[in-house]
């Protein structure tokens, strides 16, 4: 389970520059209000593209008083060559790597909660 709280966001970064096409990322999430006693709030989806060796926010920090539960992450390598992808959380500048892997051209890295 990946949970984002105030100040924590989900990011990706590539190990090098792309050849032709940036990778596409789709993240699905559920926001939960802390005071809701376990009741989930809204559902959301965020789309992003990689930016070579620059960190890209693929799921933003939730609103104050909420947590964001990441339900799905799909990273599609639409480049013509393999790409090394690092998925991490960033909490006020401190990074925690969740996974680092190499995707061949046309491959998808998928995370599903549960």
C-alpha atoms as one frame of an Amber mdcrd trajectory, in Angstrom:
protein
   0.000   0.000   0.000   1.261   3.456  -0.898  -0.130   6.272   1.246   0.556
   9.945   0.699  -0.021  12.504   3.443   0.648  16.202   3.728   4.069  16.928
   2.252   4.494  13.509   0.578   4.127  13.020  -3.190   4.766  10.218  -5.669
   7.453  10.816  -8.289   9.299   9.097 -11.121  12.625   9.824 -12.739  14.401
   8.172 -15.644  17.989   6.938 -15.568  18.790   8.839 -18.763  17.369  10.887
 -21.596  14.751   9.325 -23.860  15.445   8.644 -27.536  12.081   9.528 -29.096
   9.096   9.548 -26.701   8.650  10.328 -23.009   6.993   7.606 -20.897   3.308
   7.983 -19.961   2.097   7.572 -16.400  -1.447   7.163 -15.046  -2.125   7.073
 -11.298  -5.492   6.242  -9.718  -6.114   7.137  -6.087  -8.672   7.488  -3.319
  -8.650  10.419  -0.917  -9.668   9.783   2.675 -10.564  12.468   5.146  -8.794
  11.796   8.426 -11.890  12.785  10.443 -14.184  10.479   8.439 -13.542   7.476
  10.665 -12.638   5.159   7.807 -15.013   6.498   5.162 -13.406   7.221   1.835
 -13.831  10.522   0.094 -13.334  11.106  -3.584 -11.608   9.107  -6.261  -9.154
  10.679  -8.643  -6.740  10.082 -11.466  -3.600  11.940 -12.457  -1.766  11.750
 -15.796   1.876  12.678 -16.387   4.778  12.190 -18.768   8.381  11.570 -17.827
  10.943  14.343 -18.280  14.262  12.555 -18.812  16.403  12.816 -15.660  14.183
  15.444 -13.995  11.897  14.291 -11.151   8.237  14.338 -12.199   5.348  14.505
  -9.714   2.973  11.751 -10.838   0.642  12.078  -7.854   0.435  15.271  -5.851
   0.236  15.746  -2.105  -3.354  15.494  -0.807  -5.184  18.406   0.782  -4.497
  19.211   4.417  -6.379  16.843   6.721  -6.553  14.075   4.097  -4.501  11.075
   3.099  -4.256   9.726  -0.442  -4.236   5.965  -1.001  -2.635   5.029  -4.326
  -4.825   2.385  -5.989  -3.013   1.934  -9.317   0.086   3.137 -11.127   0.733
   2.389 -14.801   3.983   3.489 -16.456   4.161   2.783 -20.184   7.461   2.948
 -22.056   6.484   4.463 -25.387  10.107   5.162 -26.298  11.965   3.098 -28.910
  14.575   1.807 -26.443  14.682   0.520 -22.865  14.282   3.010 -20.026  15.380
   2.740 -16.399  12.573   4.056 -14.201  12.754   4.930 -10.513   9.473   5.300
  -8.612   9.801   7.070  -5.279   8.065   9.148  -2.671   9.321  12.605  -1.805
   8.505  13.880   1.660   9.533  17.501   1.983  12.736  16.830   0.048  13.577
  13.417   1.542  13.262  10.683  -1.087  12.394   7.031  -0.550  12.818   4.689
  -3.526   9.947   2.228  -3.947  11.207   0.475  -7.090  13.869   0.882  -9.741
  13.507  -1.202 -12.885  14.249  -1.255 -16.593  11.301  -1.272 -19.000  11.840
  -2.483 -22.548  10.203  -0.503 -25.340   6.452  -1.165 -25.220   6.490  -2.557
 -21.656   4.266  -1.351 -18.817   5.102  -1.280 -15.106   1.890  -1.752 -13.114
   1.185  -1.382  -9.403  -2.211  -2.308  -7.955  -3.074  -1.972  -4.289  -4.194
  -5.232  -2.726
